[in-house]
Amino acid sequence: MIIIIINSSKKKAFRRSKRIIASVLQPISNRISLGDIPKRVLIELCKNLKISVTKGTSIQIFFESKNIGFRGFKCIQIGSIKTHLEEFTTSKSLIDLDLISNKLIINNTP
């Protein structure tokens, strides 16, 4: 699945999270990484980033959401600094069940 990661972290948190992200995805600029990784690697990446969260951490992970007849991107925000980036789709997809079972997102959508 296609992954876009925007790293808006500050100072030491930026360097720490950049190392974790660069181990999985190719950076296309200083703060943006893009790549194609399997679902299990995405889940492990999110877990590793959640372990290293500090107050300066702000990471947005956009991943491809495939539904029958509709495609878009969903967003996971990691860190204490929240931004106003929106998802490209709001419908449920098959990966939502895996993300909920791994406690990466909360089941609050209908």
Secondary structure, 3 states (H helix, E strand, C coil): CEEEEEECCCHHHHHHHHHHHHCCCEECCCCEEEEECCHHHHHHHHHHHHHCCCCCCEEEEEEEEEECCEEEEEEEEEECCCCCCCCCCCCCCCHHHHHHHCCCCCCCCC
